[in-house]
């Protein structure tokens, strides 16, 4: 565990796919899957956490592992992350060619890869910077809570990319606001930010602490859309797709309540 940082995204290959995990705050061991990470932008609207870690033997040796940005940056509107953010986020590490900006619409921005060691060891920290698009640019950049959506890949045709990975970034907001946004979003994609990865109430898709008609309506509307990337509320299994398994899981969880 000397190489793994508690705040970082842990990577491995499982069932032919990149899988993301975390170092649990309870066991202090790597646990999978886990796909929501929270951080704060610091001085100069920048942070280099979370990093990406893999212990020797968990990724192929001498293989490029990288990211794609899969959606526009979102901002928390007090209820959800449905609003496309006005600022953009830059991800950079190393030379100028290794720099990417979040798109202004929901299109995929191909990222860049970095190479694992001869043992499969991988440990890199990208630099995330919020860039104001105002005229003149705001300094510091606009306060808020922002949602970045990525997928992690390896340049190996036998390894599929990860399911969506979500980074929630606080910019000049209080702890209560950041926590509320992160907790609500994590619950909506079936992730817990405390101990363990299973939410206490998986049918509480509105993340208000109760299971009632609002959750049922929210689930049905999301299920009808059927796109976990656009509206993940119905992705109860948190596998990146919305299908009959999610419907059955929701009905069972709804019947059980909290």
N, C-alpha and C positions, 0 to 999 in steps of 0.2 A: 504493500500500500504506500510505499515511500514516494512513488511517482504520481499517484492519483491525488488531485486536489479536491477538497470537499465541495467547492463551488463549481467544479467543471463538469462538462458533458463527457461521460465515459462511453467509449465506442467498442463494439465487438461485432463479429459476424455470427449470426444465428439463423439457421435454416436458409442459408443462401442469401441473406439480406443484411445490410448494415443495421444494427440496432443501437439505440441510444439508451443510456442509463445514467444514474447519479450515484454519488456516495451518500447513502442514507444518513440523515442526522442522528438516527437512533443506533443503528448497528455499526456505523462508520465503515461499512463494507459496500462495494459496488452492487447495486440492485438494478434489475432490468424488468420490464421496460420503464422508461421515464422520459417525458418529452416536453416538460415545461420548466424553464429556468428563469430566475428573476435577478436583476442586477440594477445598479444605479449608475447613470452617467455622472462623471466627476468633473474636475476642472477642465476647462476648454471643451465642454460638452462631449467628453470622450471617456471610454472605459476599455479595458482589454480582458474583461471577464464576462462570461465564462470562457475558459479555454477548452480544448478538446484533448482528451487523454485516452490512450490505450496501452495496456500492459503488454509486455512481450508475449507473442504467441496468440494474441486475440485478433490481430489483423494480419493479412499476408505481408511478407517481407518485401521491401523495395517496391512498394505500390503507392501510386498517388491516391490520396484520399482528400476530398474537397467538398464544396457545398455549392448549391444553387439557391438563389432567392426566388421563391415561388409566388409571392404576392406583393402587392404594394404595402408599404408600412401603414399600420393602423394606429389610431389614437383612441384612447378610452373616453367615452362620452358620458360616463357616469353610470351606464347600464351595460354596455358591451363594447366590442372593438369593431363595429360595423362601419365606422367612419374612416375614410382614407385620410392619412395625416398630411398636413401641409408641408412640414419639414421632410427632408429625406435623410436616410441613414447611409453612411459610407462604411464599407468593410474593407480593411486594408491590412496587408502584412508584407513587408519587404519592399521590393521595387515598385515603381509607379504602375507597372503592368498588372500587379496584384492589387487592384483597387476596383471595387464594384459599388454602384449606387442602387438603392431600392428603386423600383419602377414607379411611375405615377399611376399606372393602372395594373390590373391583375394579370400581368404577363411574367413569364419566367426569365430571369436574368442568370445566364450560366456563370458560375463562379470560377474559382481556380483551385488547383490541388497542390498538396504538399506531400512529400514522400516519407513513408514509414522507414524505419531503420532495417538493418539486416535481420533483426529479431522480431520485427513487427511493432516495435515501440513507436508511439506517436504522441507528441506533446507540443501543441502550438496554441498560442493565444492571439487571435485576431484583434485588431483595433477597431472599435465601433465609435463612430463620430456622428452626432446629429447636426445636420446642416440646414440652417434656416433658409427658406426660399422667399422670405419677405424682401421688400425693396424699400429702404436698405435692409440688409440681413439683421435679424435680431441677435443681440449679443448680451448675455448668453442666449442660446436658441430657445424656442418657445417651450415653456413648462408643460408637462403632461406625462401621461403614461402611454408608452408606445409598444406595439406588438410587431415583432419581426418573425416571418415564417421562412424556414429553410428546409432543405432536404440534403442529406449527407450521402455521398457516393464514393465508390472506388472505381478506378479505371480498369476493372476486371469484368469481362462480360458475364462471368458466372456469379457475380455478386450484385444483387438488386439494390437500388437506393433505399434509404431509410424511409419510414413513415414521417409525416411532418414533424419538425422540431420547432418549438416556439420559444422565443426569447422575449421576455417582458422587461422593458427598460424604463426606469423612472427618471424624469428630468425635472429637478427643482420642485418636487412634490413631497408632501408629508408622508410619514410611514403608514398612516391609516389609509390614505388614498391608494398608495401603491399596493398595500396588502389586500384591500378590498377588490381591486381590479384583478390582481394575480389570482386570488382565491376563487373568484367567480369564474374567471376564464379556465383555470385548471379544472374546476368541477365540470365545466361544460364539455371538456374533452376527456373526462374520466380519469383525471390525475389528481393525486393529493400532494400538497406541498409540505406536509408534515411527515409523519412516519408511515411507511408503506405506500403503495401506489394505488390502492383501491379506495374510492371515496366511500364514506359511511352511507350515503344515500345516492346511489347511482341514478335513481329516477328523479332526483331533484335537479332537473336540467336547467331550471331558472336560478339555481344556487341561492335560494332565499331561506333555506333551512327547513322547508316543509315540502311534502309531496301532495299536490292537489291538482285541480282542474287546469291550472295555468301550466303546470309541467306537461300534462297530457296534450294540451293544445300546442305548446311550443314544440314538443316532440313530433307531433303529427305534421305540423307545418314544415319542420326541418326534414322529416322523412320524405315528404312530398317533393322537396327540392332535390334531395338525394345526392348532394355534393358536399362531402365532408370538408373540402378545402374552403368552400364558400360559407357554409353554415354547418358547423360540426356538432350542433346540439343533439342530433339523432345518432351520432356515432358512439353509441353506448359502449361498444367493445374497444373503442379507441384504436382501431386498426387502419384508419384512413379511408375506409369505405362505409357506405350506408346500405345495408341489405337486410334480409329476413332475420339474420342472427341478431341484429340490433333490435328489431321489432320484438322478438321473443324475449330478449334480455330485458328490454324496457317494461314489457307487460308483467313479467315476473317481479321485477324490482318495484313497479308501481303497486302491485298487489301487496307486496311486503311492507311498503311504506318506509318510514324512518324508524 
